[in-house]
Amino acid sequence: MSKALLKIGAALYGVVATARGLLYDIGVLRAYRPGIPVVSIGNVTAGGNGKTPLCLLLASEFAARGMRPAILSRGYGGSERGPYRVMPTDSPSRVGDEPLLMARANVAPVYIARVRALGARRIEGDGFADVIILDDGFQHRALARDVDIVSVFAGTAKSIEEFLLGKLLPEGLFREHRDAALKRASMIVVSERKVAAEGDAMLPLDERLLKALPPGVPVYRSFFEAAGVSYLKTGKPVAPGAVQALAAIANPETFFESLERLGFSIADRHAFPDHHAFSEGELVKIVEQHPGMPVICTAKDAVKLEGMSERVRGACAVLNVKLRVVPADAFMVQIERKILSGRQGE
């Protein structure tokens, strides 16, 4: 598509996005407000922004504070329209790879619903939760929220440049106008997505990115800590050495770089589109390229490999990581304060 057509498409997209937001702002379109608080984790660009691990982190932190969180997702990539509570035994083709990953983490019940307001009603009806974590909900304004957390991916030089350009789809990556959208945020988490190796220090954020963020909106940073690499079939650890790397995520280069930072030498990199449904044949071909060499994948991809043959599962391993947000205490305190102030103001 020519640059001129992309610009026209972006302009039309911007008109529609702005008009839709205005209709919610002035009350023509009304949002359903549940009887329990909603904390949304979303983004302003298409693609991976670290929302899923942030949902799991928030669920764990809420549970540690004696709360009863539930996660509500659209269920992208699955056939189930919902409302439906995801079971660990479900298939990724039914519920989507990310909701299944979150359900198997066993930190909070996970629900999926194409219509998120119906999903919130289902959660309320089940009576378990006292807070809803809305996955990828920033643009889904039909469900009211008490806190809007926006994740911004800044893990590569390209991602930073695209953020600074601020171009709308399809010319760029933005789902809505950057500056106006970020002013709606309660807080911003800059996600670097790379896995920190032992002894790593956090580098300063790009000053241009900081200047592009709206003043007055608190900014936090997130990164992954490595929790080891282990074989899917046996759970045994994989020591640094020569490996193949497999990823079907939005930003596979950050995964590959992370493995190298942890001491692995990557013989072949296999990058597939985000949410790709692997076939047995694809994986057998990869395994056969270097017999006896481990094939390391992401946790998101690992949930899609369970139905594969013993041959495939025996060769594949997963990089286990844990997300950190800094400063952690201030992050959770602010979320709790916003929930409390929002509910007291009703």
Secondary structure, DSSP 8 states (H G I E B T S, - for coil): --HHHHHHHHHHHHHHHHHHHHHHHTTSS--B--SS-EEEEE-SBSS--SHHHHHHHHHHHHHHTT--EEEEE--TT-S--SSEE--TTS-HHHH-HHHHHHHHHTSS-EEE-SSHHHHHHHHHHHT--SEEEEET-TT-TTB--SEEEEEEE-SSHHHHHHHHH--BTTTSSBSS-HHHHHTT-SEEEEEEEEEE-TT-------HHHHHHS-TTS-EEEEEEEEEEEEETTT--B--SSEEEEEE-SS-HHHHHHHHHHTT-EEEEEEE--TT----HHHHHHHHHHSTT--EEE-HHHHTTSTTS-HHHHHHEEEEEEEEEEESHHHHHHHHHHHHHHHHHT-
